[in-house]
């Protein structure tokens, strides 16, 4: 279920073989957009689902998986493991996107690093 406070960055459907990128984020570098597309499309091809990357009202980036209720081939455990793998391998990218959203969309200030 979508929250009225959530903003979708991008989405990919393994069912329809489609990818969506929210044009409100068109000022992101092309390399970031390409990496997001590759990550999402590969995930949905492998897992056979719909993946959305959504920012919540606090600026946290959520990886949400949606499935067709009649998809008997969907494996929730494999999906969860794949999400964890993305969160580990793409941690820098995901954290940078959260920071970008918090600064440019929510108007928060960048916290100063301690000891710098």
N, C-alpha and C positions, 0 to 999 in steps of 0.2 A: 504494500500500500504506500502511496506517495503522500508525503506530508506537504502541507501548503508552504511550509518553511524550507523545503528542499529545492535546490537548484541542480539540475542535471548538467554535468559537464559533457559527457558523451555516453553513447550506448551502442551495443552491438547485439544483433539477433542471429543466433545460429540456425533458427528456424526459417527466417526469411532471407538470410544471407545479406543483411543490410547493416550499415554503420551510420550513426548519427553523431554529429559534433555540433554543440551549441555555439552558434555564431557570435554570441555575446562574449566569447572567449577567443575571438579571432586574432587578438593581439598577442597571443602566445606564440613563441617561436615555432616555425614549421617543423623543426626537429622534434619538439615536444609533441606537437599534433600527430606527427608520423609515428612516434613511439607509442602514444596512446592508442592510435588506430591498430597498430600491429599487436599490441598487448591484448586489446579487447577482442579483436577478430580471432586471433589464435585461441584465446580462452574459449570463446563461444563455439568455435569449430570443434574443439576437443571435448568440451563438456556438454554441448548441445543444450543451450539455454539462452536466456537474454541476460546480459550484464549491463548494469548502469553504474556510472560513477557519479555520485551525487554529493553535493555539499550540504551539510545540515545547517541549522541557524547559527551555530557557533563556529562554522568554518571547517569542521571535520570532514574529510573526504571518506565517503562510505562506498564500498564495493557491494552492490546489491544484485542478487541473483534471482531471476524470475523464471519459472518453468511453465510449460503448457501442462495443465492438470492431467492430460491424457498421455503424457510422456512417460511411458513405463521404463524407458531405457535410462532415465536420469538417475545418476548415482550421487546422492547427497554427500556421502563420505569423501569420494574422490573430488567432488566440487569444493568441499571445505579445505581439503589438502591443497588443491590448486590455488585457492584464494590465499592461503597462508604463504605459499611459495611466491606468489606475486608480491605480497606485502613485504616479504623479506628481500627478494631480488630487486624490487623497484622502490625500496624504502626512500631513497634520496629523491626520486622523482615525485612520489606521492607526498612527501613532506614539503617539497618545494611548491607543489600545487596548492597545498593547504595554506602555506605562508602567502603565496600570491593572492589567493582568494580573501584571506583575512585582511590583507593590506589594501588591495584594490577594490574589493566589493564591499567589505564590511568597515573599511576605514580605520582598522586597528593600527597601532604603531608596532614597529618591529622591536621585539624585546632585545635589550642589549645583552651581549654575551658577558658572563662574569669572568673576570681574570684577563680581559683583553686590554 
